[in-house]
């Protein structure tokens, strides 16, 4: 089972066009897990001499299903200022763009404004949470993560709550945690709409924007648990609009996420 860290290790520094091999074992329906491809594009961006510049946000459009096998990564610098750098990157397969991303990176600066984060959600004790069941509808990639669902319910059980979440960690206990890892942890959760369904139906992210707090991740590892909550803001006509938040185990805010989800049920 190829780990996330091993997949990302293929990406070499300072090459604006390069190939990567996406392995089997990370499937999500007819495509690869979107969190894996988003993590790969984030790592690729960092490898363009930007690893020491905090990534503030990235917006990903999942243009077409990404398949296991060879893919090409491409990078374009849009603007580099004194503090902020704007870039575009994409993944292509068989000559077609399958993922497109825009990212903003920015160094810190002195400011008189300092506002504390809102309190962490009350997500309960992970020991009381539900793991994802061993079912055919659980996607292949999910075996790389541990889940404890404490809000909402298991997908396809006809729940009607707006929020969904709990605790999550990687199963690669000895691997470091990076911004690409955070992308994978956030996207590893099923769309918050799925517990509303009474039977399995296809669903996928259409667009995804995630913002990162300037946190030191160097002392985290794959053994650490993270707290996640998603809230459905609106869902109708096959599309859902959700916001989500990721905190560390101590309740420190790490990332803010927004997704447009398509659902065929």
FENMOKA-V881154 format. One record per pair of residues at least 6 apart in sequence whose C-alpha atoms are under 6 Angstrom apart, sorted by sequence separation. I is the first residue (numbers start at 1). GAP is how many residues later the second one is. If there is no record, write none. Layout:
BEGIN
I:GAP / I:GAP
END
This chain:
BEGIN
26:6 / 27:6 / 79:6 / 91:6 / 92:6 / 234:6 / 247:6 / 26:7 / 79:7 / 91:7 / 234:7 / 247:7 / 78:8 / 91:8 / 233:8 / 246:8 / 78:9 / 90:9 / 152:9 / 233:9 / 246:9 / 77:10 / 90:10 / 232:10 / 245:10 / 76:11 / 90:11 / 152:11 / 231:11 / 245:11 / 76:12 / 89:12 / 152:12 / 231:12 / 244:12 / 75:13 / 88:13 / 151:13 / 230:13 / 244:13 / 75:14 / 88:14 / 151:14 / 230:14 / 243:14 / 74:15 / 87:15 / 151:15 / 229:15 / 243:15 / 74:16 / 87:16 / 131:16 / 149:16 / 150:16 / 229:16 / 242:16 / 73:17 / 86:17 / 131:17 / 149:17 / 228:17 / 242:17 / 73:18 / 86:18 / 130:18 / 148:18 / 228:18 / 241:18 / 72:19 / 85:19 / 129:19 / 130:19 / 148:19 / 227:19 / 241:19 / 72:20 / 85:20 / 129:20 / 147:20 / 227:20 / 240:20 / 71:21 / 84:21 / 129:21 / 147:21 / 226:21 / 227:21 / 240:21 / 71:22 / 84:22 / 126:22 / 146:22 / 226:22 / 239:22 / 83:23 / 146:23 / 226:23 / 239:23 / 83:24 / 145:24 / 225:24 / 238:24 / 145:25 / 238:25 / 145:26 / 144:27 / 164:28 / 8:32 / 13:34 / 14:34 / 31:34 / 32:34 / 64:34 / 13:35 / 31:35 / 32:35 / 63:35 / 31:36 / 63:36 / 159:36 / 160:36 / 62:37 / 158:37 / 159:37 / 61:38 / 156:38 / 157:38 / 158:38 / 61:39 / 155:39 / 156:39 / 158:39 / 60:40 / 155:40 / 158:40 / 60:41 / 154:41 / 156:41 / 157:41 / 213:41 / 59:42 / 153:42 / 156:42 / 213:42 / 59:43 / 123:43 / 156:43 / 177:43 / 212:43 / 24:44 / 58:44 / 156:44 / 177:44 / 211:44 / 23:45 / 58:45 / 176:45 / 211:45 / 22:46 / 57:46 / 175:46 / 210:46 / 22:47 / 57:47 / 175:47 / 210:47 / 21:48 / 56:48 / 174:48 / 209:48 / 21:49 / 56:49 / 173:49 / 209:49 / 20:50 / 55:50 / 172:50 / 173:50 / 208:50 / 20:51 / 54:51 / 208:51 / 19:52 / 54:52 / 170:52 / 207:52 / 19:53 / 53:53 / 207:53 / 18:54 / 53:54 / 206:54 / 18:55 / 206:55 / 17:56 / 169:56 / 205:56 / 17:57 / 168:57 / 204:57 / 16:58 / 168:58 / 204:58 / 16:59 / 167:59 / 203:59 / 167:60 / 203:60 / 166:61 / 202:61 / 166:62 / 202:62 / 165:63 / 201:63 / 165:64 / 201:64 / 164:65 / 164:66 / 163:67 / 163:68 / 162:69 / 162:70 / 28:111 / 27:113 / 26:114 / 27:114 / 26:115 / 120:131 / 42:138 / 39:141 / 39:144 / 62:144 / 61:146 / 60:147 / 35:148 / 36:148 / 60:148 / 35:149 / 59:149 / 59:150 / 58:151 / 35:152 / 58:152 / 57:153 / 57:154 / 56:155 / 56:156
END
